[in-house]
Protein backbone atom coordinates (compact mmCIF):
# COMPACT_ATOMS: atom_id res chain seq x y z
CA UNK A 1 0.00 0.00 0.00
CA UNK A 2 1.12 3.49 -0.72
CA UNK A 3 1.94 6.04 1.99
CA UNK A 4 -1.15 8.05 1.03
CA UNK A 5 -3.41 5.11 1.93
CA UNK A 6 -1.67 4.79 5.33
CA UNK A 7 -2.15 8.50 6.05
CA UNK A 8 -5.83 8.34 5.07
CA UNK A 9 -6.31 5.21 7.22
CA UNK A 10 -4.72 6.95 10.24
CA UNK A 11 -6.93 10.04 9.81
CA UNK A 12 -10.05 7.87 9.55
CA UNK A 13 -9.04 5.85 12.62
CA UNK A 14 -8.23 8.94 14.70
CA UNK A 15 -11.47 10.58 13.58
CA UNK A 16 -13.55 7.73 15.01
CA UNK A 17 -11.87 7.65 18.43
CA UNK A 18 -14.44 8.99 20.90
CA UNK A 19 -13.31 12.19 22.55
CA UNK A 20 -13.59 12.44 26.30
CA UNK A 21 -15.80 15.37 27.19
CA UNK A 22 -15.22 17.14 30.47
CA UNK A 23 -17.32 19.99 31.77
CA UNK A 24 -16.64 22.55 34.41
CA UNK A 25 -18.87 22.07 37.45
CA UNK A 26 -20.54 25.33 38.45
CA UNK A 27 -22.05 25.62 41.91
CA UNK A 28 -25.70 26.53 42.08
CA UNK A 29 -26.03 30.14 43.19
CA UNK A 30 -29.29 29.69 45.13
CA UNK A 31 -32.27 27.40 45.59
CA UNK A 32 -34.93 30.14 45.46
CA UNK A 33 -35.46 33.53 43.85
CA UNK A 34 -37.84 36.48 44.12
CA UNK A 35 -39.66 37.53 40.94
CA UNK A 36 -42.52 39.84 40.00
CA UNK A 37 -44.33 37.03 38.16
CA UNK A 38 -44.11 33.26 37.77
CA UNK A 39 -41.93 33.53 34.63
CA UNK A 40 -39.51 36.23 35.93
CA UNK A 41 -39.99 38.37 32.82
CA UNK A 42 -41.34 41.54 34.42
CA UNK A 43 -38.87 44.11 35.69
CA UNK A 44 -38.58 44.42 39.47
CA UNK A 45 -36.48 47.57 39.46
CA UNK A 46 -34.06 49.85 37.64
CA UNK A 47 -30.61 50.14 39.20
CA UNK A 48 -27.34 51.98 38.53
CA UNK A 49 -23.96 50.24 38.77
CA UNK A 50 -21.65 51.76 41.38
CA UNK A 51 -18.54 49.90 40.18
CA UNK A 52 -17.20 47.77 37.30
CA UNK A 53 -17.82 44.02 37.26
CA UNK A 54 -16.21 41.47 34.94
CA UNK A 55 -18.26 38.30 34.52
CA UNK A 56 -16.38 35.23 35.83
CA UNK A 57 -18.40 32.79 33.66
CA UNK A 58 -21.30 32.58 31.22
CA UNK A 59 -24.00 32.91 33.91
CA UNK A 60 -22.96 36.48 34.72
CA UNK A 61 -22.98 39.78 32.80
CA UNK A 62 -20.31 42.47 32.44
CA UNK A 63 -21.20 45.79 34.03
CA UNK A 64 -19.41 49.14 34.02
CA UNK A 65 -19.80 51.90 36.58
CA UNK A 66 -22.78 54.10 35.73
CA UNK A 67 -24.59 51.49 33.60
CA UNK A 68 -28.33 51.16 34.03
CA UNK A 69 -29.44 47.63 34.90
CA UNK A 70 -32.97 46.26 34.65
CA UNK A 71 -33.44 43.76 37.53
CA UNK A 72 -35.68 40.73 36.77
CA UNK A 73 -35.07 38.48 39.78
CA UNK A 74 -33.29 38.47 43.12
CA UNK A 75 -31.75 35.23 44.33
CA UNK A 76 -32.41 34.44 47.98
CA UNK A 77 -29.02 34.32 49.65
CA UNK A 78 -27.81 30.99 50.97
CA UNK A 79 -25.66 30.79 54.09
CA UNK A 80 -22.35 30.24 52.25
CA UNK A 81 -22.98 32.20 49.03
CA UNK A 82 -23.13 35.75 47.85
CA UNK A 83 -26.27 37.70 47.07
CA UNK A 84 -26.91 37.85 43.33
CA UNK A 85 -29.59 39.43 41.19
CA UNK A 86 -30.35 38.78 37.53
CA UNK A 87 -30.86 41.53 35.02
CA UNK A 88 -29.80 43.10 31.76
CA UNK A 89 -27.54 46.08 31.13
CA UNK A 90 -28.45 49.18 29.17
CA UNK A 91 -25.29 51.06 28.14
CA UNK A 92 -23.33 52.29 25.12
CA UNK A 93 -20.29 50.17 26.00
CA UNK A 94 -22.12 46.82 25.89
CA UNK A 95 -24.57 47.64 23.10
CA UNK A 96 -23.95 44.20 21.55
CA UNK A 97 -24.92 42.59 24.88
CA UNK A 98 -28.10 44.61 25.47
CA UNK A 99 -30.97 42.27 26.24
CA UNK A 100 -28.73 39.50 27.56
CA UNK A 101 -29.86 38.43 31.01
CA UNK A 102 -27.28 37.37 33.57
CA UNK A 103 -26.33 37.51 37.23
CA UNK A 104 -24.36 40.17 39.10
CA UNK A 105 -23.64 40.90 42.80
CA UNK A 106 -26.45 42.91 44.38
CA UNK A 107 -23.89 45.01 46.29
CA UNK A 108 -22.68 46.36 42.94
CA UNK A 109 -25.83 48.39 42.21
CA UNK A 110 -28.12 50.97 43.80
CA UNK A 111 -31.82 50.72 43.02
CA UNK A 112 -33.12 53.93 41.45
CA UNK A 113 -36.73 52.96 40.87
CA UNK A 114 -38.73 49.97 42.14
CA UNK A 115 -41.42 48.88 39.68
CA UNK A 116 -42.78 45.87 41.61
CA UNK A 117 -42.98 45.77 45.42
CA UNK A 118 -44.89 42.48 45.53
CA UNK A 119 -42.71 39.48 44.71
CA UNK A 120 -43.15 35.72 44.44
CA UNK A 121 -40.70 33.20 45.85
CA UNK A 122 -39.88 30.58 43.20
CA UNK A 123 -37.38 27.72 42.82
CA UNK A 124 -34.40 28.57 40.60
CA UNK A 125 -34.80 25.36 38.56
CA UNK A 126 -38.18 23.94 37.67
CA UNK A 127 -38.62 20.34 36.49
CA UNK A 128 -41.19 19.56 33.81
CA UNK A 129 -41.12 15.81 33.28
CA UNK A 130 -37.59 14.91 32.25
CA UNK A 131 -36.86 18.43 30.98
CA UNK A 132 -35.44 21.45 32.76
CA UNK A 133 -37.15 24.77 32.38
CA UNK A 134 -34.51 27.48 32.73
CA UNK A 135 -35.68 30.92 33.78
CA UNK A 136 -36.44 33.51 31.09
CA UNK A 137 -36.65 31.00 28.24
CA UNK A 138 -40.23 29.78 27.93
CA UNK A 139 -42.28 32.94 27.41
CA UNK A 140 -39.63 35.64 27.18
CA UNK A 141 -40.13 37.75 24.06
CA UNK A 142 -36.81 39.04 22.72
CA UNK A 143 -38.39 41.53 20.31
CA UNK A 144 -38.07 45.17 21.30
CA UNK A 145 -41.00 47.44 20.51
CA UNK A 146 -40.46 51.05 19.44
CA UNK A 147 -42.18 52.26 22.63
CA UNK A 148 -39.61 50.29 24.68
CA UNK A 149 -36.76 52.00 22.83
CA UNK A 150 -38.32 55.42 23.44
CA UNK A 151 -38.66 54.69 27.17
CA UNK A 152 -35.02 53.54 27.30
CA UNK A 153 -33.92 56.80 25.66
CA UNK A 154 -36.02 58.83 28.11
CA UNK A 155 -34.52 56.96 31.10
CA UNK A 156 -31.02 57.40 29.75
CA UNK A 157 -31.50 61.12 29.08
CA UNK A 158 -32.99 61.61 32.55
CA UNK A 159 -30.13 59.87 34.35
CA UNK A 160 -27.39 61.52 32.26
CA UNK A 161 -28.70 64.91 33.38
CA UNK A 162 -28.16 63.82 37.01
CA UNK A 163 -24.39 63.39 36.53
Residue pairs with C-beta under 8 A, 6 or more apart in sequence:
24 57
26 57
26 59
27 81
28 124
28 125
29 59
29 75
29 81
29 82
29 84
29 103
29 124
30 75
30 76
30 77
30 78
30 81
30 84
30 124
31 76
31 78
31 123
31 124
32 75
32 76
32 121
32 122
32 123
32 124
33 40
33 73
33 74
33 75
33 76
33 86
33 121
33 122
33 123
33 124
33 135
34 44
34 73
34 74
34 75
34 76
34 119
34 120
34 121
34 122
35 42
35 44
35 72
35 73
35 119
35 120
35 122
36 42
36 43
36 44
36 72
36 115
36 116
36 118
36 119
36 120
37 120
38 120
38 122
39 135
39 136
39 138
39 139
39 140
40 72
40 73
40 86
40 122
40 135
40 136
41 72
41 136
41 139
41 140
41 141
42 72
42 115
42 116
43 70
43 71
43 72
43 115
43 116
44 71
44 72
44 73
44 74
44 114
44 115
44 116
44 119
45 70
45 71
45 111
45 112
45 113
45 114
45 115
45 116
46 68
46 69
46 70
46 71
46 111
46 112
46 113
46 115
46 155
47 68
47 69
47 71
47 87
47 109
47 110
47 111
47 112
48 66
48 67
48 68
48 69
48 109
48 110
48 112
48 159
49 63
49 64
49 65
49 66
49 67
49 68
49 69
49 89
49 108
49 109
50 65
50 108
50 109
50 110
51 65
51 108
52 63
52 64
52 65
53 60
53 62
53 63
53 104
53 105
53 108
54 62
55 61
55 62
55 102
58 102
59 102
59 103
60 102
60 103
60 104
61 87
61 88
61 89
61 94
61 97
61 100
61 101
61 102
61 103
61 104
62 89
62 94
62 97
63 69
63 89
63 104
63 108
63 109
64 91
64 93
64 94
66 91
66 163
67 89
67 90
67 91
67 93
67 94
68 89
68 90
68 91
68 112
68 155
68 156
68 159
69 87
69 88
69 89
69 90
69 104
69 109
70 87
70 88
70 90
71 85
71 86
71 87
71 109
71 111
72 86
72 87
72 88
72 101
72 136
73 85
73 86
73 135
74 83
74 85
74 86
74 106
74 119
75 83
75 84
75 85
75 86
75 103
75 124
76 121
77 83
82 105
83 105
83 106
83 107
84 103
84 104
84 105
84 106
85 103
85 104
85 105
85 106
85 109
86 101
86 102
86 103
86 104
86 135
86 136
87 101
87 102
87 104
88 98
88 99
88 100
88 101
88 102
89 97
89 98
89 100
90 98
90 152
90 155
90 156
91 98
99 142
99 144
101 136
112 159
124 135
125 132
125 133
125 134
126 132
126 133
127 133
